């Protein structure tokens, strides 16, 4: 195989892997690890954090590839879009992608077992729950449960798993505080399902977007992208304003408001879906949501660390 052929093969598998989607699972892991170091007061183990990120990336990619194959076999997602995988584009056969997904599931699981060996049995339970949800996702999605699956798997379990890897202990804090990020992971999926709702209904695939209809999907979308901002502000301000005996996030977490212009841009694209300013505005709304989730998530992580650094500078 020539060097050019090797590069072409690598590019094909990158299209199959759809790495643009990985921030949806990577950011909750970064958030949970940072929470452990800033709120849990443990020393951040960078090696374990990187291992957690790699395991999550492999399992997330495997789940996406499996979903692509199942959707193809159901007759879904047959039209090529800028975010389509390799099966839809005809670059790889469903069998090839299925084998690739199996390899990634095995590799991700192996890394998970290393984390279990290093940090304890609780990681095993979290990992098993995540893998089961990942494998079942293509079928649960068709029962309008896809939103719930990605919310739990990538939002909540990702944050909790990273916390447990760092602290070795269970806590509800990384689960509760990961809810805003989890909502944005759901927004990515919802934008995709909203776009495909007509073809999904034709193939008798029931997604939450198809149940809500077009108008309901718009309302739901707005609650996801703006509700994440409101909820994060609530986690910061409510315990302080009402003197609650409950942990609060640092004031520096309000830095996530810097992502609000991006949310407003997504909202404008969603509202003008029938007469878009650009032909791909609505088609690529899920990609825009992925970018917003990444921006919001990185600002959340930055807010946690700023809450530790700023008092030292005073």
Residue, then its C-alpha position, 0 to 999 in steps of 0.5 A: x500500500x502506497x503512502x497516499x493509499x494509507x493516508x486515504x484509508x486513514x481519512x476514511x476511518x476518521x470519517x467513520x469515527x466522526x471525531x467531531x462528536x467526541x467533545x460530547x463525551x470528553x468534556x464531562x470527563x474533564x469536568x468530573x476530574x476537575x471537580x474532584x481536584x477543586x471540590x473533592x480536594x484530591x491531587x489531580x492524577x493527569x495520567x488517570x485523567x488521560x486514560x479515562x479520556x481515551x477509554x471514553x473516546x474509544x467507547x463513544x466512537x464504537x457506539x457511534x459506529x454501531x449506531x451508523x450501521x444499525x441506522x443504515x440497515x433500517x434505511x435511515x440516514x441515506x442522504x449524505x450531509x457534512x456530518x455523515x459517516x463512512x457507511x452513508x458516504x459509501x466509503x466503507x461497508x456496514x460489515x467493515x464499520x461493524x468490525x471496527x466498532x467491535x475492535x474499539x469496544x474491546x479496546x475501550x473495555x480493556x482500558x476500563x479494566x485497567x482503571x478498575x484494577x488501579x482505582x477499584x470495583x466501583x469503576x467496573x459498575x459505572x463502566x458496565x452501565x455505560x457499555x450496556x447503554x452504548x450497545x443498546x442505544x440504536x434500539x433504545x433510540x427507536x423507542x424515543x429513549x435516545x435522549x435519556x441514554x446520551x444524557x445518562x451515558x455521556x453527561x452523568x456517567x462520564x462526570x461520575x466516572x472521572x470523579x471516582x477515578x480521581x477520588x476512589x469514592x462515590x458522590x452525587x455532586x459530579x452527577x448533579x453538577x454535570x446536568x447542564x453539560x448533559x443537557x447540551x449533549x442531548x441538544x446535539x442528538x435532538x438537533x440530529x433527530x429533529x432534522x431526520x424526524x420525517x424520514x424516521x417516521x417513514x421508517x417507523x422509528x420513534x424519536x423524541x423529536x418525532x413525538x414532539x413534532x416540529x414546534x415542540x422540538x423548537x421549544x425543547x431545543x431552546x430549553x436545552x441550550x438556554x436551560x443549561x445556562x440557567x441551571x449552572x447559574x442556579x448551582x452557583x447562586x441559589x445556595x448563596x442567596x438563600x444561605x442553604x447548607x449545601x455545596x455551591x459551585x464557585x462564582x467563577x463558574x458564571x464564566x459560562x455566560x461567555x458561551x451565550x452568544x453561541x447559544x443565541x446563534x444556534x437559536x436563530x438558526x433553529x427558528x429560521x429552519x424553514x427559510x435558512x440564511x444558509x442552506x446548511x444552517x439547519x442540516x448542520x445544527x447538530x455540529x453547531x450544538x457540538x461546538x457550543x457544548x465544547x465551548x460551554x464545557x471548557x468554560x465550566x472547567x476553566x471556571x472550576x480552576x479559576x475558583x482555585x487560582x484567583x484567591x491565591x492571587x489576592 
